[in-house]
Amino acid sequence: MIINIIGGGLAGSEAALSLADFGQEVNLFEMRPNVKTDVHQSGDFAELVCSNSFKSESLDNASGLLKEEGLRLGSRLLEIAYHNRVPAGKALAVDRKAFSEEVSMKLETHPLINVRREEVCSLDFDGAVNVVCTGPLTSGCFEAFLGELFGGALFFFDAVAPIVAADSVDLERAFIADRYSDNGDYVNCSLSREEYELFWNELVHAEVLEVENFSDRFLFERCQPFEEIARSGIDALRFGPMKPVGLIDPITGKEPYAVVQLRKENLSGSLLGIVGFQTRLKWREQKRILSLIPALRNVDIIRYGVMHRNTFLDSPRLLNPDLQSRNHKGLFFAGQISGLEGYVEAIVSGRLAAINADRYVRGKQTVIPPVGTMIGGLINHITVSGRSPLKPVYANFGLLPEIRMKNRREKNRKKVVVAQEKIQRFLEVII
Ligand SMILES: Cc1cc2nc3c(=O)[nH]c(=O)nc-3n(C[C@H](O)[C@H](O)[C@H](O)COP(=O)(O)OP(=O)(O)OC[C@H]3O[C@@H](n4cnc5c(N)ncnc54)[C@H](O)[C@@H]3O)c2cc1C
């Protein structure tokens, strides 16, 4: 039997490579470059649509734990991410082009993977096995199909930060340092109190782009546009993406009043992303507002920030914890369409959906990762314990069973130990 995978983003590419590794033949349907999305820029598989960071590697961090679990489960894309990493302090960040080119090459040359550059608008349930990974920018016709199949899909809005040319940043007015380590992977642009107040005042009055069906209600908290954060108070950015904590400006010898951090977007460091500056400002306003930051006075914006629609299912009503539809056997979902938010979440769920699609085809019982693991906590949240209508979720320690301990750090460390034991036992079951 040939397994159909719909969508060649992070979850779909992981599922395709995994299933092919398990000896299954797959059709991988990807609509790009023939049909474009508002955000993807290329026809490559596994394109990273915003930041180039897979977040922290530290086990003190929920995403660090999820990455470790993904690697132990055998994730192919995490392995490729490590081949293409760029320096980013404690985070795993990649050269985005090299990463998706390596994924594309592996998919296109695998003898068990049939790449089909087609938009899928409906599914065949006649004994077929399908893994749907169409992501937050699922095409209109397929969203309509899912809406009809499941009685409506949900959506909310996200925002993307601008990327700038590194050689247009005034390094006389900036300094290289990293808040959390000695690596110095970030370019920091300081603002004095007067500069910050002018910046804030212009920002809260700047023109934003009206987006069809946009409502603050649908904004995912972690991806709030920076102008929305600014509107909640003059100091909100100084306690958010512009916080100066842990940084000393060598020019003044003091902690700056506020700081804007830029992080490498590619291995050569020629492109820098502005950390936490997701925005729906009009493009000319982005240029004007950024030029109020002294080091960015003449900055060259390579990719402007944008707002986008984000489609996902109400999974607590629709999916079982093996990522299979409750009403349609052999129909699996992974990635953001299932209600998981984040690159690593998409990848690890793609691996899990592949493990279960493979077992399903072989007539074996599908598996559910234990709740005490990060992947188990995520899956449990979207399919069992999360409320309907679902709010998408990313890795966090709150998803793991509570441990009675006062010290939060110690408590999380204990949760990590439990998770590591449980994922080990899970691995023994699925092998
Ligand atoms: C603008 C934006 C910024 C984001 N920024 C971040 C970030 O910085 N960090 C982070 O961790 N997460 C981020 N996310 C969230 C999420 O992690 C990413 O969207 C991630 O790429 C999701 O992986 P996925 O595989 O589910 O979807 P995608 O990677 O989007 O893959 C889905 C694929 O399906 C294809 N497709 C869609 N419909 C069809 C169809 N009908 N037929 C065939 N193919 C189809 C698409 O072309 C696409 O290639 C962001 C999301 C968005 C939308």
The ligand as an SDF file (V2000), in Angstrom:
LIG
                    3D

 53 58  0  0  0  0  0  0  0  0999 V2000
    4.1870   32.9890    9.4840 C   0  0  0  0  0  0  0  0  0  0  0  0
    4.4980   31.9660   10.5030 C   0  0  0  0  0  0  0  0  0  0  0  0
    5.5910   32.1260   11.3160 C   0  0  0  0  0  0  0  0  0  0  0  0
    5.9350   31.1320   12.2300 C   0  0  0  0  0  0  0  0  0  0  0  0
    7.0560   31.2910   12.9500 N   0  0  0  0  0  0  0  0  0  0  0  0
    7.4720   30.3040   13.7540 C   0  0  0  0  0  0  0  0  0  0  0  0
    8.7210   30.4120   14.4200 C   0  0  0  0  0  0  0  0  0  0  0  0
    9.4400   31.3780   14.2690 O   0  0  0  0  0  0  0  0  0  0  0  0
    9.1050   29.4050   15.2400 N   0  0  0  0  0  0  0  0  0  0  0  0
    8.3330   28.3080   15.4010 C   0  0  0  0  0  0  0  0  0  0  0  0
    8.7510   27.4080   16.1460 O   0  0  0  0  0  0  0  0  0  0  0  0
    7.1420   28.1820   14.7820 N   0  0  0  0  0  0  0  0  0  0  0  0
    6.6870   29.1510   13.9560 C   0  0  0  0  0  0  0  0  0  0  0  0
    5.4970   29.0370   13.2930 N   0  0  0  0  0  0  0  0  0  0  0  0
    4.6050   27.9160   13.5970 C   0  0  0  0  0  0  0  0  0  0  0  0
    4.9290   26.5480   12.9590 C   0  0  0  0  0  0  0  0  0  0  0  0
    5.9760   25.9900   13.6740 O   0  0  0  0  0  0  0  0  0  0  0  0
    5.3210   26.5770   11.5110 C   0  0  0  0  0  0  0  0  0  0  0  0
    4.2440   27.0460   10.7740 O   0  0  0  0  0  0  0  0  0  0  0  0
    5.6910   25.1730   10.9850 C   0  0  0  0  0  0  0  0  0  0  0  0
    6.2150   25.3400    9.6970 O   0  0  0  0  0  0  0  0  0  0  0  0
    4.5400   24.2110   10.9730 C   0  0  0  0  0  0  0  0  0  0  0  0
    4.9240   23.0320   10.3470 O   0  0  0  0  0  0  0  0  0  0  0  0
    3.8710   22.2230    9.4660 P   0  0  0  0  0  0  0  0  0  0  0  0
    4.6080   21.0900    8.8600 O   0  0  0  0  0  0  0  0  0  0  0  0
    2.6780   21.9420   10.2750 O   0  0  0  0  0  0  0  0  0  0  0  0
    3.4130   23.2540    8.3170 O   0  0  0  0  0  0  0  0  0  0  0  0
    4.2670   23.8720    7.1230 P   0  0  0  0  0  0  0  0  0  0  0  0
    5.7000   23.8370    7.4440 O   0  0  0  0  0  0  0  0  0  0  0  0
    3.6270   25.1640    6.7660 O   0  0  0  0  0  0  0  0  0  0  0  0
    4.0030   22.8470    5.9350 O   0  0  0  0  0  0  0  0  0  0  0  0
    2.7460   22.6890    5.3290 C   0  0  0  0  0  0  0  0  0  0  0  0
    2.9700   22.4110    3.8610 C   0  0  0  0  0  0  0  0  0  0  0  0
    1.7440   21.9940    3.2520 O   0  0  0  0  0  0  0  0  0  0  0  0
    1.6310   22.5930    1.9820 C   0  0  0  0  0  0  0  0  0  0  0  0
    0.1950   22.6010    1.6420 N   0  0  0  0  0  0  0  0  0  0  0  0
   -0.7880   23.3430    2.2180 C   0  0  0  0  0  0  0  0  0  0  0  0
   -1.9780   23.0230    1.6820 N   0  0  0  0  0  0  0  0  0  0  0  0
   -1.7470   22.0540    0.7430 C   0  0  0  0  0  0  0  0  0  0  0  0
   -2.5770   21.3150   -0.1520 C   0  0  0  0  0  0  0  0  0  0  0  0
   -3.9010   21.4880   -0.1850 N   0  0  0  0  0  0  0  0  0  0  0  0
   -2.0070   20.4180   -0.9880 N   0  0  0  0  0  0  0  0  0  0  0  0
   -0.6510   20.2270   -0.9750 C   0  0  0  0  0  0  0  0  0  0  0  0
    0.1940   20.9050   -0.1470 N   0  0  0  0  0  0  0  0  0  0  0  0
   -0.3660   21.7970    0.7030 C   0  0  0  0  0  0  0  0  0  0  0  0
    2.2660   23.9500    2.1630 C   0  0  0  0  0  0  0  0  0  0  0  0
    2.7000   24.5040    0.9370 O   0  0  0  0  0  0  0  0  0  0  0  0
    3.4330   23.6390    3.1080 C   0  0  0  0  0  0  0  0  0  0  0  0
    4.6080   23.3330    2.4170 O   0  0  0  0  0  0  0  0  0  0  0  0
    5.1170   29.9960   12.3790 C   0  0  0  0  0  0  0  0  0  0  0  0
    3.9840   29.8710   11.5870 C   0  0  0  0  0  0  0  0  0  0  0  0
    3.7030   30.8190   10.6410 C   0  0  0  0  0  0  0  0  0  0  0  0
    2.5240   30.6250    9.7400 C   0  0  0  0  0  0  0  0  0  0  0  0
  1  2  1  0
  2  3  1  0
  2 52  2  0
  3  4  2  0
  4  5  1  0
  4 50  1  0
  5  6  2  0
  6  7  1  0
  6 13  1  0
  7  8  2  0
  7  9  1  0
  9 10  1  0
 10 11  2  0
 10 12  1  0
 12 13  2  0
 13 14  1  0
 14 15  1  0
 14 50  1  0
 15 16  1  0
 16 17  1  0
 16 18  1  0
 18 19  1  0
 18 20  1  0
 20 21  1  0
 20 22  1  0
 22 23  1  0
 23 24  1  0
 24 25  2  0
 24 26  1  0
 24 27  1  0
 27 28  1  0
 28 29  2  0
 28 30  1  0
 28 31  1  0
 31 32  1  0
 32 33  1  0
 33 34  1  0
 33 48  1  0
 34 35  1  0
 35 36  1  0
 35 46  1  0
 36 37  1  0
 36 45  1  0
 37 38  2  0
 38 39  1  0
 39 40  1  0
 39 45  2  0
 40 41  1  0
 40 42  2  0
 42 43  1  0
 43 44  2  0
 44 45  1  0
 46 47  1  0
 46 48  1  0
 48 49  1  0
 50 51  2  0
 51 52  1  0
 52 53  1  0
M  END
$$$$
